[in-house]
């Protein structure tokens, strides 16, 4: 079983997987506001911030601070690197599942 793929530990943590799945659901290059992402995932601001920081450190997400009508806004998007890492993660997961369902 040493031929089995490894799952990306950055994405594999449950909260970060949920964040990545939510962001991957957006079109490439699209962004979501921090409060909307927080609401969607039903996470506390502190918990979401912690997991976004790990994803940002891995260059899987990009966080942009901007202003809309003089109000600060935090925008989050999945980077091309993050999208590729998520695709690799899902492929590896499928390979693991296929390997356990075989003969």
WOWORA-V787065 format. One record per residue. N is the residue number from 1. RES is the residue in one letter. SS is DSSP state (alpha for helix, beta for strand, coil for the rest). PHI is phi in whole degrees, 0 to 359 (* if undefined). PSI is psi in radians with two decimals (none if undefined). Layout:
n = (N | N)
res = (RES | RES)
ss = (SS | SS)
phi = (PHI | PHI)
psi = (PSI | PSI)
This chain:
n = (1 | 2 | 3 | 4 | 5 | 6 | 7 | 8 | 9 | 10 | 11 | 12 | 13 | 14 | 15 | 16 | 17 | 18 | 19 | 20 | 21 | 22 | 23 | 24 | 25 | 26 | 27 | 28 | 29 | 30 | 31 | 32 | 33 | 34 | 35 | 36 | 37 | 38 | 39 | 40 | 41 | 42 | 43 | 44 | 45 | 46 | 47 | 48 | 49 | 50 | 51 | 52 | 53 | 54 | 55 | 56 | 57 | 58 | 59 | 60 | 61 | 62 | 63 | 64 | 65 | 66 | 67 | 68 | 69 | 70 | 71 | 72 | 73 | 74 | 75 | 76 | 77 | 78 | 79 | 80 | 81 | 82 | 83 | 84 | 85 | 86 | 87 | 88 | 89 | 90 | 91 | 92 | 93 | 94 | 95 | 96 | 97 | 98 | 99 | 100 | 101 | 102 | 103)
res = (X | X | X | X | X | X | X | X | X | X | X | X | X | X | X | X | X | X | X | X | X | X | X | X | X | X | X | X | X | X | X | X | X | X | X | X | X | X | X | X | X | X | X | X | X | X | X | X | X | X | X | X | X | X | X | X | X | X | X | X | X | X | X | X | X | X | X | X | X | X | X | X | X | X | X | X | X | X | X | X | X | X | X | X | X | X | X | X | X | X | X | X | X | X | X | X | X | X | X | X | X | X | X)
ss = (coil | coil | coil | coil | coil | coil | coil | coil | alpha | alpha | alpha | alpha | coil | alpha | alpha | alpha | alpha | alpha | alpha | alpha | alpha | alpha | alpha | alpha | coil | coil | coil | coil | coil | coil | coil | beta | beta | alpha | alpha | alpha | alpha | alpha | alpha | alpha | alpha | coil | coil | coil | alpha | alpha | alpha | alpha | alpha | alpha | alpha | alpha | alpha | alpha | alpha | alpha | alpha | coil | coil | coil | beta | beta | beta | beta | beta | beta | beta | beta | coil | coil | beta | beta | beta | beta | beta | beta | beta | beta | coil | alpha | alpha | alpha | alpha | alpha | alpha | alpha | alpha | alpha | alpha | alpha | alpha | alpha | alpha | alpha | alpha | alpha | alpha | alpha | alpha | alpha | coil | coil | coil)
phi = (* | 288 | 276 | 289 | 289 | 267 | 270 | 301 | 293 | 292 | 277 | 296 | 301 | 308 | 295 | 289 | 295 | 298 | 298 | 297 | 298 | 298 | 290 | 292 | 288 | 278 | 293 | 307 | 91 | 287 | 236 | 226 | 285 | 304 | 298 | 293 | 297 | 300 | 294 | 301 | 268 | 52 | 244 | 288 | 299 | 295 | 295 | 298 | 301 | 298 | 287 | 296 | 298 | 297 | 293 | 291 | 300 | 276 | 65 | 269 | 231 | 237 | 247 | 239 | 260 | 216 | 234 | 237 | 54 | 68 | 252 | 295 | 226 | 253 | 248 | 233 | 217 | 277 | 281 | 300 | 296 | 294 | 296 | 296 | 296 | 292 | 298 | 298 | 300 | 293 | 297 | 297 | 296 | 298 | 298 | 296 | 294 | 296 | 293 | 277 | 265 | 285 | 315)
psi = (0.16 | -0.18 | -0.04 | 2.47 | 2.71 | 2.50 | 2.39 | 2.02 | -0.40 | -0.75 | -0.55 | -0.47 | 2.38 | -0.86 | -0.72 | -0.55 | -0.75 | -0.75 | -0.83 | -0.74 | -0.78 | -0.78 | -0.60 | -0.38 | -0.28 | 2.74 | 2.64 | 2.26 | -0.28 | 2.70 | 2.82 | 2.57 | 2.63 | -0.85 | -0.63 | -0.74 | -0.76 | -0.76 | -0.77 | -0.73 | -0.12 | 0.90 | 2.68 | 2.75 | -0.73 | -0.76 | -0.80 | -0.75 | -0.74 | -0.79 | -0.60 | -0.64 | -0.76 | -0.74 | -0.62 | -0.71 | -0.58 | -0.02 | 0.55 | -0.47 | 2.74 | 2.28 | 2.21 | 2.30 | 2.26 | -3.12 | 2.36 | 1.98 | 0.81 | 0.18 | 2.25 | 2.42 | 2.37 | 2.15 | 2.48 | 2.38 | 2.68 | 2.27 | 2.95 | -0.68 | -0.71 | -0.70 | -0.76 | -0.72 | -0.68 | -0.71 | -0.75 | -0.72 | -0.83 | -0.64 | -0.79 | -0.70 | -0.75 | -0.72 | -0.72 | -0.76 | -0.70 | -0.67 | -0.59 | -0.32 | 0.02 | -2.82 | none)
